[in-house]
Amino acid sequence: MAKRDVHRGFSLIELILVIIVMALAMSILIPRLGDISDDARQVKLQQVASSYSTALALVRAQWVAQNTSGPMENLPGFGRGDINVSQHGWAVSVNGATDPEKLRQQDCVDLWYGLLQSNAPRIALREGDGAPFTAFLENNRCYYRFSGNPDFYFHYTPENGELVTFLNQNVSGER
């Protein structure tokens, strides 16, 4: 009697079970991956807001070290020496304006690059320009939003140096 070479593959039931298990695993993992990317965005925003806050504190310290009072254009000793400060020593612009009441939207972008310097992520005045951050001005505050996510942003008030970070409706204040 001739010996038959029998090749056994997977049965239809085994294949269906594997597909079901994979579908269940994917239904659990895919939403979690979305949470991970939100977590990464939150961390990035917190890092940038912290750097911005530190730069603001350094500008103010330099203003105090100058032993001056009142507004000052082109504060020496910080960055390229082009930061302009208000009468209270808070960064206002890099274009000669020292009055927080006369802030323009472009001043927010200029401050971003002037304060964060070479570590500044790209920023745009409107979403869709491919920059990771978007700047806009509202009520004499500079808002910096993580592009594509309106829940992740921080704002800076040049009048009093207040910086507030918003992460999914959670607020953390810094000064």
C-alpha positions, 0 to 999 in steps of 0.5 A, spaced: 500 500 500 502 506 497 504 511 503 500 518 502 503 524 504 498 528 508 499 535 508 494 538 514 493 546 514 489 550 518 481 548 519 476 553 517 474 554 524 481 555 527 482 561 522 476 564 524 478 563 531 484 567 530 481 572 526 476 573 532 482 574 537 485 579 532 479 583 531 478 583 539 485 585 540 485 591 535 478 593 538 482 594 545 489 597 542 486 602 537 483 607 542 489 606 547 494 608 541 489 614 540 490 616 548 498 615 547 498 620 542 494 625 546 499 624 552 505 625 547 501 632 545 500 634 552 507 632 554 510 637 548 505 642 550 507 642 557 515 642 555 514 648 551 510 652 556 515 651 561 520 653 556 516 659 555 515 661 562 522 660 564 524 665 558 519 670 561 522 669 568 529 670 565 527 676 561 524 679 567 530 677 572 534 681 566 530 687 567 530 687 574 538 686 574 538 692 569 536 696 575 531 700 571 524 701 572 519 702 566 518 700 559 525 698 556 526 697 548 531 691 546 533 689 553 540 687 553 543 680 556 537 676 553 537 672 547 539 677 541 538 683 545 531 685 542 526 683 547 522 689 549 519 689 556 513 693 559 513 698 565 513 692 569 518 688 566 514 683 562 516 681 555 511 684 550 514 684 543 521 684 539 519 690 534 519 696 539 512 696 542 512 696 550 505 697 551 501 690 552 495 694 550 498 695 543 499 688 542 499 685 535 498 678 533 505 678 529 508 680 536 505 673 539 509 669 533 515 674 534 515 673 542 515 665 541 521 665 537 525 671 541 523 667 547 524 660 545 530 662 540 533 656 537 529 651 541 522 654 538 518 649 534 515 652 528 509 656 529 504 659 524 498 664 525 493 660 522 492 652 522 494 648 516 500 651 514 504 645 517 507 648 523 505 644 530 503 650 533 498 656 532 499 663 535 493 668 535 491 674 539 485 675 544 484 680 549 491 682 549 493 675 550 498 671 546 495 664 545 499 658 543 495 652 541 497 645 539 495 645 531 489 640 530 487 640 537 483 646 540 484 643 547 491 643 548 494 650 548 497 656 553 496 663 553 501 669 556 498 675 558 504 681 557 500 685 562 502 681 568 506 675 566 501 670 567 502 664 563 496 659 563 496 652 560 490 648 558 490 641 557 483 638 555 479 643 560 484 642 565 488 648 567 495 649 570 497 656 572 504 658 572 508 665 573 
